[in-house]
Amino acid sequence: MKKIFFIIGGLFLAAGAALLIQKDPGYLLVGYGTLSVETSLAVALIALVIIFAALYLLIRSFVYFINIPSRLNLWGAQRRKNRSQKELTTGLIESAEGHWEKAEKFLIKHASESDTPLLNYLVAARAAQFRKDYSCRDHYLQLAHKSVPKADIAINITQAELQLEHNQLEQALATLKHLKALSPKHPHILRLLSETYKKLNEWEALQKMLPTLKKSKAYNLDEFLSLEKTVWLNVFHKQAQPGSAANLQQQWKLLPKAPQKDFELQNTYFSAMIEAGAGEEIERLLRASLDTQWHDELVPLYGRIEMTNQSVQIENAESWLAHQPKNAILLRMLGGLCARNQLWAKAEGYYEASIHSTPTVSALKQLGDLYSQQGDKTKAAECFKRGLALATTGELISEPPKPAKTELEAATAAA
């Protein structure tokens, strides 16, 4: 559009100049030393225009020929760039189709000439990973870093992901710690780091990360709650050993209020405290939990507690019979408590009531052990026999009829 305006403007100027020259062609005299040139003004103007045009064309031609090498270089660079872009597209297609060797070949061949060398090298590194050529993978990652040094985070995230896929956990941990130092609140880095700690069973380290993971929203709410529960369960499991009661109690205080009400976490914590030899310290908490919401799985834990005043423990457990009179697990636990305190008759009664309510191999074995402690080998053998039958056939054989007492035995019993 501008050229058209210039052409039209030039035509108007030429027409105007022609009209002026027609009225008065003018006169021009140029002298230099002994030389002089005489001509009309119109001819002088035309000569000047011709000279100017010639000089302009000469300069343009000179510049054009000087720039031929750079123009050739630019053309070659553009051609290589187009070829690189085409081969990047082909490499991505081959990679998506699972042709890893072909993909790698197309991606690397002209990566240095690509507008996106980082993409070429990262995809090539993944292709090498699928080929299980890990040294080649690391080489491509190094080339990626050299090509775009500012993309350190993206390159190292890719490296960490590939290391995790290859189960190179220690290397992945080192990479992710470096990344965390560069970007402490990066959600994906934190998530990868937490997954690495999980695979390494580094539960204490992952426990310390929980507040940061929650704040950064590396996981959605459901995922985070599941992770939080898994972490605490494993922390309690790992510390369930003699002499660790103080540490376990400290960990329980650090646990948020909502998870403290979770049955599975309570069960694991109570069990760990009993293993640590501090069952009496959590007796009240365990009893309160059962009073609040009954869980059969917690009942055996109460029986494992060894209190100083075991009669009070038995009384506490017997108070639950008012609401759970036929609970086989509760009856069996009471049988164990009474047997531990040598209350043989009560123990036998509780074991038999448990078997009558819900026969189990465990209850029959405990009753048999009780008879063995009392020296009654016949009854013990009968209990073990019934337990074996229950375990093999799933059916409980009835007790054999007791023989009638002789007159001497009856008299002795009466006496």
C-alpha positions as CSV (number, residue, x, y, z in Angstrom):
1,M,0.0,0.0,0.0
2,K,2.8,2.4,0.8
3,K,4.5,1.7,-2.5
4,I,1.3,2.7,-4.4
5,F,1.1,6.0,-2.5
6,F,4.8,6.7,-3.3
7,I,4.3,5.9,-7.0
8,I,1.2,8.1,-7.3
9,G,2.9,10.9,-5.4
10,G,5.9,10.6,-7.7
11,L,3.7,10.8,-10.8
12,F,2.0,13.9,-9.5
13,L,5.4,15.5,-8.8
14,A,6.7,14.6,-12.3
15,A,3.6,16.1,-13.9
16,G,3.9,19.3,-11.8
17,A,7.6,19.6,-12.7
18,A,6.8,19.0,-16.5
19,L,4.3,21.8,-16.4
20,L,6.7,24.2,-14.8
21,I,9.5,23.3,-17.2
22,Q,7.1,23.8,-20.1
23,K,6.4,27.4,-19.0
24,D,10.1,28.2,-18.2
25,P,12.8,25.6,-18.9
26,G,15.3,27.8,-16.9
27,Y,19.1,28.2,-17.4
28,L,22.0,26.6,-15.5
29,L,25.7,27.5,-15.8
30,V,28.4,25.5,-13.9
31,G,32.0,26.6,-14.1
32,Y,35.2,25.2,-12.6
33,G,38.5,26.7,-13.6
34,T,38.5,27.0,-17.4
35,L,35.7,24.5,-17.7
36,S,32.1,25.5,-17.9
37,V,28.9,23.7,-18.6
38,E,25.8,25.4,-19.9
39,T,22.3,23.7,-20.0
40,S,18.7,24.1,-19.2
41,L,17.4,23.5,-15.6
42,A,15.2,20.7,-16.8
43,V,18.1,18.8,-18.4
44,A,20.2,19.3,-15.2
45,L,17.5,17.9,-13.0
46,I,17.0,14.8,-15.3
47,A,20.8,14.2,-15.2
48,L,20.8,14.5,-11.5
49,V,18.0,12.0,-11.2
50,I,19.8,9.5,-13.5
51,I,23.1,9.9,-11.6
52,F,21.4,9.4,-8.3
53,A,19.6,6.3,-9.5
54,A,22.8,4.8,-11.0
55,L,24.7,5.4,-7.7
56,Y,21.8,3.9,-5.7
57,L,21.8,0.8,-7.9
58,L,25.5,0.5,-7.7
59,I,25.6,0.7,-3.9
60,R,22.7,-1.8,-3.6
61,S,24.5,-4.2,-5.9
62,F,27.7,-3.9,-4.0
63,V,25.9,-4.5,-0.7
64,Y,24.0,-7.5,-2.2
65,F,27.2,-9.2,-3.4
66,I,29.0,-8.6,-0.1
67,N,26.0,-10.2,1.9
68,I,25.9,-13.2,-0.4
69,P,27.9,-15.4,2.1
70,S,25.8,-14.4,5.1
71,R,22.6,-14.9,3.1
72,L,23.8,-18.3,2.1
73,N,24.6,-19.1,5.8
74,L,21.1,-17.8,6.8
75,W,19.5,-19.9,4.2
76,G,21.4,-23.0,5.2
77,A,20.6,-22.4,8.9
78,Q,16.9,-22.1,8.1
79,R,17.0,-25.2,6.0
80,R,18.7,-27.1,8.9
81,K,16.2,-25.7,11.4
82,N,13.3,-26.9,9.2
83,R,14.9,-30.3,8.9
84,S,15.5,-30.5,12.6
85,Q,11.9,-29.5,13.3
86,K,10.7,-32.2,10.9
87,E,12.9,-34.9,12.5
88,L,11.8,-33.8,16.0
89,T,8.2,-34.4,15.0
90,T,9.2,-37.8,13.5
91,G,11.1,-38.7,16.7
92,L,8.1,-37.8,18.9
93,I,5.8,-40.0,16.7
94,E,8.3,-42.9,16.8
95,S,8.6,-42.5,20.6
96,A,4.8,-42.5,21.1
97,E,4.6,-45.7,19.0
98,G,7.3,-47.4,21.1
99,H,10.0,-47.5,18.4
100,W,12.7,-46.3,20.8
101,E,15.8,-46.8,18.6
102,K,14.3,-45.0,15.7
103,A,13.0,-42.2,18.0
104,E,16.4,-41.8,19.5
105,K,18.1,-41.6,16.1
106,F,15.7,-38.9,14.8
107,L,15.8,-36.9,18.0
108,I,19.6,-36.7,18.4
109,K,20.7,-36.4,14.7
110,H,20.0,-32.7,14.5
111,A,19.3,-31.8,18.1
112,S,22.0,-29.1,18.2
113,E,20.3,-27.3,15.3
114,S,16.8,-27.5,16.9
115,D,14.9,-24.5,18.3
116,T,14.0,-26.8,21.2
117,P,17.2,-28.9,21.9
118,L,16.0,-29.5,25.5
119,L,12.9,-31.3,24.2
120,N,15.0,-33.4,21.9
121,Y,17.4,-34.6,24.6
122,L,14.8,-35.2,27.3
123,V,12.7,-37.4,25.0
124,A,15.8,-39.1,23.8
125,A,16.8,-39.8,27.4
126,R,13.4,-41.4,28.0
127,A,13.8,-43.5,24.8
128,A,17.2,-44.7,26.1
129,Q,15.6,-45.5,29.4
130,F,13.1,-47.8,27.7
131,R,16.0,-49.5,25.8
132,K,17.6,-50.0,29.3
133,D,20.7,-48.1,28.1
134,Y,21.2,-46.1,31.2
135,S,24.6,-44.7,30.4
136,C,23.3,-43.3,27.2
137,R,20.3,-41.8,29.1
138,D,22.6,-40.0,31.4
139,H,24.7,-38.7,28.5
140,Y,21.6,-37.2,26.9
141,L,20.7,-35.5,30.1
142,Q,24.2,-34.0,30.3
143,L,23.8,-32.7,26.7
144,A,20.4,-31.3,27.7
145,H,22.0,-29.4,30.5
146,K,24.7,-28.0,28.3
147,S,22.2,-26.9,25.6
148,V,20.0,-25.1,28.1
149,P,21.8,-24.5,31.4
150,K,18.8,-22.5,32.8
151,A,16.6,-25.6,32.6
152,D,18.3,-27.3,35.5
153,I,15.1,-28.0,37.4
154,A,13.3,-29.5,34.4
155,I,16.3,-31.7,33.5
156,N,16.9,-32.9,37.0
157,I,13.1,-33.7,37.5
158,T,13.3,-35.9,34.4
159,Q,16.5,-37.5,35.7
160,A,14.9,-38.2,39.1
161,E,11.8,-39.7,37.4
162,L,13.9,-42.0,35.2
163,Q,16.0,-43.0,38.2
164,L,12.9,-43.9,40.1
165,E,11.5,-45.9,37.2
166,H,14.8,-47.8,37.1
167,N,14.7,-48.3,40.9
168,Q,17.9,-46.3,41.4
169,L,16.6,-45.1,44.7
170,E,19.8,-43.7,46.2
171,Q,20.6,-41.8,43.1
172,A,17.1,-40.5,42.8
173,L,17.2,-39.4,46.5
174,A,20.4,-37.4,45.8
175,T,18.9,-35.8,42.7
176,L,15.7,-34.8,44.5
177,K,17.5,-33.4,47.6
178,H,19.5,-31.2,45.2
179,L,16.2,-30.1,43.5
180,K,14.6,-29.4,46.9
181,A,17.5,-27.1,47.7
182,L,16.9,-25.3,44.4
183,S,13.1,-25.1,44.8
184,P,11.9,-26.0,48.4
185,K,8.2,-25.6,47.7
186,H,7.9,-27.2,44.2
187,P,4.9,-29.6,44.6
188,H,6.1,-32.2,42.0
189,I,9.6,-32.3,43.5
190,L,8.2,-32.8,47.0
191,R,5.9,-35.6,45.7
192,L,8.8,-37.4,44.0
193,L,10.9,-37.1,47.2
194,S,8.1,-38.5,49.3
195,E,7.7,-41.4,46.9
196,T,11.4,-42.1,47.1
197,Y,11.3,-42.1,51.0
198,K,8.4,-44.5,50.8
199,K,10.3,-46.9,48.6
200,L,13.4,-46.6,50.9
201,N,11.2,-47.2,54.0
202,E,12.5,-43.9,55.4
203,W,9.3,-43.2,57.4
204,E,10.8,-40.8,59.9
205,A,12.1,-38.6,57.1
206,L,8.8,-38.7,55.4
207,Q,7.0,-37.9,58.6
208,K,8.9,-34.7,58.9
209,M,7.8,-33.8,55.4
210,L,4.1,-34.2,56.0
211,P,3.4,-30.5,57.0
212,T,5.3,-29.3,53.9
213,L,3.5,-31.8,51.7
214,K,0.1,-30.6,53.0
215,K,0.9,-26.9,52.6
216,S,2.3,-27.3,49.1
217,K,-0.7,-29.4,48.0
218,A,1.6,-32.0,46.4
219,Y,-1.3,-34.5,47.0
220,N,-5.0,-34.0,46.9
221,L,-6.8,-34.3,50.3
222,D,-7.7,-38.0,50.0
223,E,-4.2,-38.9,48.8
224,F,-2.6,-36.9,51.6
225,L,-4.8,-38.5,54.3
226,S,-4.0,-41.9,53.0
227,L,-0.2,-41.1,52.9
228,E,-0.4,-39.6,56.4
229,K,-2.0,-42.7,57.9
230,T,0.5,-45.0,56.1
231,V,3.5,-42.9,57.4
232,W,2.3,-43.0,61.0
233,L,1.4,-46.7,60.9
234,N,5.0,-47.5,59.8
235,V,6.5,-45.1,62.3
236,F,4.8,-46.9,65.1
237,H,5.6,-50.4,63.7
238,K,9.2,-49.5,63.3
239,Q,9.5,-48.2,66.9
240,A,7.7,-51.1,68.5
241,Q,10.6,-52.5,70.5
242,P,11.6,-52.6,74.2
243,G,12.7,-49.2,75.6
244,S,11.0,-47.0,73.0
245,A,8.0,-46.1,75.1
246,A,9.0,-42.4,75.6
247,N,9.6,-41.9,71.9
248,L,6.3,-43.6,71.0
249,Q,4.4,-41.3,73.4
250,Q,6.1,-38.3,71.9
251,Q,5.2,-39.4,68.4
252,W,1.6,-39.9,69.5
253,K,1.5,-36.3,70.8
254,L,2.7,-35.1,67.4
255,L,0.0,-37.0,65.6
256,P,-2.9,-34.7,64.7
257,K,-6.2,-35.0,66.6
258,A,-8.2,-36.5,63.8
259,P,-5.9,-39.4,63.0
260,Q,-5.7,-40.2,66.8
261,K,-9.3,-41.3,66.6
262,D,-8.5,-43.7,63.7
263,F,-9.0,-47.3,64.9
264,E,-6.1,-48.8,62.9
265,L,-3.7,-46.1,64.2
266,Q,-4.9,-46.7,67.8
267,N,-4.4,-50.4,67.4
268,T,-0.9,-50.0,66.1
269,Y,0.1,-47.5,68.7
270,F,-1.3,-49.6,71.6
271,S,0.4,-52.7,70.3
272,A,3.7,-50.8,69.9
273,M,3.5,-49.5,73.5
274,I,2.8,-53.0,74.8
275,E,5.8,-54.3,72.8
276,A,7.9,-51.5,74.4
277,G,6.9,-52.7,77.8
278,A,4.7,-49.7,78.6
279,G,1.3,-51.3,78.4
280,E,0.1,-50.0,81.8
281,E,0.8,-46.4,80.6
282,I,-1.8,-46.8,77.8
283,E,-4.3,-49.0,79.7
284,R,-6.6,-46.0,80.5
285,L,-6.4,-44.7,76.9
286,L,-7.1,-48.2,75.5
287,R,-10.0,-48.7,77.9
288,A,-11.5,-45.3,77.0
289,S,-11.3,-46.2,73.3
290,L,-13.2,-49.4,73.9
291,D,-15.7,-47.6,76.1
292,T,-16.3,-45.0,73.3
293,Q,-16.5,-47.4,70.4
294,W,-16.2,-51.1,70.7
295,H,-13.6,-52.9,68.5
296,D,-13.1,-56.6,68.9
297,E,-9.5,-56.2,67.5
298,L,-8.5,-54.0,70.5
299,V,-9.7,-56.6,73.1
300,P,-6.7,-59.0,72.9
301,L,-4.4,-56.0,73.3
302,Y,-6.0,-55.2,76.7
303,G,-5.3,-58.8,77.7
304,R,-1.6,-58.4,76.8
305,I,-1.2,-55.5,79.2
306,E,0.6,-56.5,82.4
307,M,-0.7,-54.2,85.2
308,T,0.7,-54.0,88.7
309,N,-2.8,-54.5,90.1
310,Q,-4.2,-57.2,87.8
311,S,-7.3,-57.7,89.9
312,V,-8.4,-54.2,88.8
313,Q,-7.6,-55.1,85.2
314,I,-9.8,-58.1,85.5
315,E,-12.6,-56.1,87.0
316,N,-12.4,-53.5,84.3
317,A,-12.5,-56.2,81.6
318,E,-15.5,-57.9,83.4
319,S,-17.4,-54.7,83.3
320,W,-17.6,-55.0,79.5
321,L,-19.6,-58.3,79.9
322,A,-22.7,-56.3,80.8
323,H,-22.8,-55.1,77.1
324,Q,-20.9,-58.0,75.5
325,P,-22.0,-61.1,77.4
326,K,-21.5,-63.6,74.6
327,N,-18.4,-62.0,73.0
328,A,-16.1,-64.9,72.4
329,I,-13.0,-62.7,72.1
330,L,-13.8,-60.9,75.3
331,L,-14.4,-64.2,77.1
332,R,-11.2,-65.7,75.8
333,M,-9.2,-62.6,76.9
334,L,-10.7,-62.8,80.4
335,G,-9.8,-66.4,80.5
336,G,-6.2,-65.5,79.7
337,L,-6.1,-62.8,82.4
338,C,-7.5,-65.2,85.1
339,A,-5.1,-67.9,84.0
340,R,-2.2,-65.4,84.4
341,N,-3.4,-64.7,87.9
342,Q,-3.8,-68.5,88.6
343,L,-7.6,-68.1,89.0
344,W,-8.0,-71.5,87.4
345,A,-11.7,-72.0,87.9
346,K,-12.6,-68.6,86.5
347,A,-10.2,-69.1,83.6
348,E,-11.7,-72.4,82.7
349,G,-15.2,-71.0,82.9
350,Y,-14.4,-68.1,80.6
351,Y,-12.6,-70.3,78.1
352,E,-15.5,-72.8,78.0
353,A,-18.0,-69.9,77.6
354,S,-15.9,-68.5,74.7
355,I,-15.9,-71.9,73.0
356,H,-19.6,-72.3,73.6
357,S,-20.2,-68.9,72.0
358,T,-17.8,-69.2,69.1
359,P,-15.5,-72.2,69.0
360,T,-12.0,-71.3,67.8
361,V,-8.7,-73.3,67.6
362,S,-7.0,-70.6,69.8
363,A,-9.6,-70.9,72.6
364,L,-9.3,-74.7,72.6
365,K,-5.5,-74.5,72.7
366,Q,-5.6,-72.1,75.6
367,L,-8.0,-74.3,77.5
368,G,-5.8,-77.3,76.8
369,D,-2.8,-75.4,78.1
370,L,-4.7,-74.5,81.2
371,Y,-5.5,-78.2,81.9
372,S,-1.8,-79.0,81.3
373,Q,-0.8,-76.5,83.9
374,Q,-3.2,-78.1,86.3
375,G,-1.8,-81.5,85.5
376,D,-5.0,-82.8,83.9
377,K,-3.4,-84.4,80.8
378,T,-6.6,-86.2,79.8
379,K,-8.7,-83.0,79.5
380,A,-5.7,-81.2,77.9
381,A,-5.4,-84.0,75.2
382,E,-9.1,-83.8,74.6
383,C,-9.0,-80.1,74.0
384,F,-6.1,-80.4,71.7
385,K,-7.9,-83.1,69.8
386,R,-11.0,-81.0,69.4
387,G,-8.8,-78.0,68.3
388,L,-7.1,-80.2,65.7
389,A,-10.5,-81.4,64.4
390,L,-11.8,-77.9,64.2
391,A,-8.7,-76.8,62.3
392,T,-8.8,-79.6,59.8
393,T,-12.6,-80.1,59.3
394,G,-14.0,-76.8,60.4
395,E,-16.4,-78.7,62.7
396,L,-16.2,-78.9,66.5
397,I,-16.6,-82.4,67.9
398,S,-18.6,-82.6,71.1
399,E,-17.1,-83.5,74.4
400,P,-17.3,-87.3,75.2
401,P,-19.8,-88.2,77.9
402,K,-18.4,-88.1,81.4
403,P,-18.2,-91.5,83.1
404,A,-20.7,-92.1,86.0
405,K,-19.2,-91.7,89.5
406,T,-18.6,-94.7,91.6
407,E,-20.0,-94.9,95.1
408,L,-16.5,-94.2,96.5
409,E,-16.1,-91.2,94.3
410,A,-19.5,-89.9,95.1
411,A,-18.9,-90.3,98.8
412,T,-15.5,-88.6,98.5
413,A,-17.2,-85.7,96.6
414,A,-19.9,-85.4,99.2
415,A,-17.3,-85.4,102.0
